[in-house]
């Protein structure tokens, strides 16, 4: 069967060559630069390897070459456009993320200090006035007096191990107990710590007040303190030393001196001047850090 196929292919090939030869002699065909061997042997041996491809390419028309060049340019432009779209998309996505992040991140807000005092503590009518010493309600605006009275009725916290129990100021001979709260009744017992202010050693502003001309005149000589003088606060566990940084005279309603601070500080407050008591003396001190 294989031999018959081969003979059949050879016969057809011979007939084709004969016809082509007759056509050439009569001028009906032109000579081909390349004739493909379609014999079975060529098909089986793989001799059809693309010979004459260059000739085929060379025979392409200029119009076909132009179209292929245009298509190539279109493909290159499409690739460049895709790269541009991807790059631009990344930039848009990055910008969108930045805008979302900026919308999420809010500036750090500084909390407004919650001052429960309308006027500075320790205010009172001096003992030499008619009727003797008593709280000076005239310092408090009339519309705020109900608020002050309600604050005076709030329960005082139970002293804990972190609360101050004693204060010493060697430069002016002060050695007195410390109680929680700075109302009229608390200041009869010693130096009062304003509720919710920083305890000894803690960051923040610890506010302590006492009278200057009644109930032991504990803070009578605050105006004699100088920068560098020591204030020692004792808790049930340890002692903390503060160094005076300055003092000033303020009006009774300048409660901003009680505002919280970032560093561990204390503020000492008393009425001023002696037996007049229409202003306040405010002394500040900073915690001494052990080396």
Secondary structure, DSSP 8 states (H G I E B T S, - for coil): -HHHHHHHHHHHHHHHHHHHHHHHHHTSS---S------HHHHHHT--S-TTHHHHHHTS-HHHHHHHHHHHHHHHHHHHHHHHHHHHHHHHHHHHHHHHHHHH-------------SS-TT-EE-TTSTT-SEE-GGGS-GGGHHHHHHHHTS------TTS--EEEEGGGTEEEEEEE--STTGGGSSEEE-TTS--TTSSEEEEEE--SSSTT-TTTTGGG--TT-EEEEE-SS-EEEEEEEEEEEE-TT-GGGGS--SSEEEEEEEEESTTT-SEEEEEEEEE----
